[in-house]
Amino acid sequence: MATARKKTASKKSPARKAASKRTSGRSKDALALLRADHDEALALFRKFERSKDDGQKQELADQICKALTVHTQIEDEIFYPAIRAAHPVKDSDDILDEADVEHDGAKKLIEDIEASQAGEEKFDAMITVLSEYIKHHVKEEYDSIFPAAKKAKIDLQAMGEQLAARKEELMAGG
């Protein structure tokens, strides 16, 4: 019986190590960290869409707003300025200007969501519009901004560490 436990534990050990490495913000490059943030936000939106309970919707909306606020802040403070400075492609400033405008729109919508409560008129609609906004923004990042970051020859590993540290600070309330 002890042997069976040992075999099971040893079989899971590499997977656990890999999962730990994937989930550790400090081991990800910048693009992997940002993709993980996108995946988290999109998963929260899906849970919100399936929820029928106002209490759960409020909790999910709070999580969505916090995650997106932190995500946009680390992009605005660290990621986008680095790409702008590197000028990897001719149109990178236009692409980043559009991303800035999209962030501003998302921030305004987040403020409106935070000023209201689940069950109030248009609350669900605001979350739906924010979800659509974020899906569009994520697609543009994957199609244009991430390739620009790769062309910029930025140290994405070092930037990932910087993004993770700032994210941790902001999530803690700093």
N, C-alpha and C positions, 0 to 999 in steps of 0.2 A: 504494500500500500504506500509506503514511504517512497518507494522507487517510482511509482506512478506519479506521485506528486512532483518528484524531482524532474521527471521527463516533461510533464506539463509545464512546469515553471521554466525549464530550460528552453522549451519550444517557444514560449511566449517572450522570453527575455529579449531576443533581438527585435521583435516587433515592438515591445514596450520601449526599448531604447530608441528605435526609429520614430515612434510616435512622440516620445518625449522631445526628441530633437526637432521634429516638425512643429510642435506646439510651443516650443521655447522661442519667444520673440527675439532673443539675442542671437539665435543660430540662423536666422533667416536673412537673406539679402533684402534690399529695399523692396523689390518688386514682389517677392514672396510674402513679405509682411503686409504690403498693401492689398495683395490678392486675398490674403486670409481675412483682412478687415472687410473687404467687399463680400466675401462668402458669408461671414458672420452677419453682416447687415441684411443681406438677401434672405438668409435663413430666418432672421427675426421678422422680416416682412411676411414671409410665408406663414409663420406661426400666427402672426396678427390676423392675416386673411382668414385663417381657419377658426380663429377664436370667436366664441359667441358671448363670452363673459366680459362685462365691462371692467371688472377688477383685473383680469388677466390682460385685457387690451391696454389698460393704463400702464401696467407693469412693462409690457412689451414696448409700448410707445416710449416710455422713459428710457429703456435700454437702447432702443433705436436712436433716440435723440442724443444720448450720451456718446454712443459709439460713433455716430456720424460727426458730432461736434469735435471729438478728439481726432478722428481721422482727417477731417478737413483742416484742422489746425496743424497737424504734423506735415501734411502736404503743403500747406501755405507757408509754413515757417522754414521747412527744410527741403522737401523734394522739388517743388516747382522752382524755387530760386536757384537750386543747383543746376537744373536743366537750362534755365534761362542763361545762367553764367557760362555754360559750356557751348551754347548755340550749336547743337548738333546738326540741325537741319534748317534750311532757309525759312520754313513756315513755323518753326517752333514757337515763336512769340505769339503768332495768331492762335495757335492751338492752346497755348497756356492762357492767353487772354480769355478765350472761350471757357476754359476750365475755371478761371477766376470768377467769371460771371455766373457760371453754374453753381459754384460754391456759394456765392452771395445769395442766389435764389434759394438754395437749400437751407442756408442759415436763417433766412427770413421765415421760411416755412416751419423750420424747427422752432423758432421763437413763437410762432402762432400756435403750434401744437403744444408747446410747454405752457402756454397761457390758457389752455383749455383742458377739459377733462373728457375721458371716455364717456360716451353716452350723450354728450352734448351734440347739438346740431353741427354737422360738417366735420366732426372729429375723424370719423372713418375716412371721409373723402380726402381730408388733408394727408392722412397716412398713405392713402392710395396714390395721390399725386406725388408725394415725396418718394414713394417706391418707384414710380415710373421715371421720375427725375433721376434717381440714383442709378437705375438700370441703364438709362441713356448715357449718363456720365461715365459709368464703368465701361461701357462699350467703347466710348471715345478714348478713354484712358488706354484700354487694351489695344485699340487700333492705331493710336497716334502717339500718345505720351510715353507709354512704356517702350515702344521701339525707339523713340527719340532719346530716352534715357540710356538705352543700350548703345546707341550710336555715339553718345556723348563721352563714352569711355570714363564714366564716373565710377568710382569704387563703390559698387552697389552693396558689397558686404559691409564696408565701414558705414555707409549711409544707413543700412538696415539696423546696425547697432545704435546709431544716433536716433533714428526714428523710434526704435523700441524703447530706448531710455526716455525720450520725451513723452512717448505714449504712456509709459508707466507713471511718469510724474503727473501727467494730466489726469489719468484715471484715478490717481490717489487724491486728486483735488488741487494739485499745484499749479 
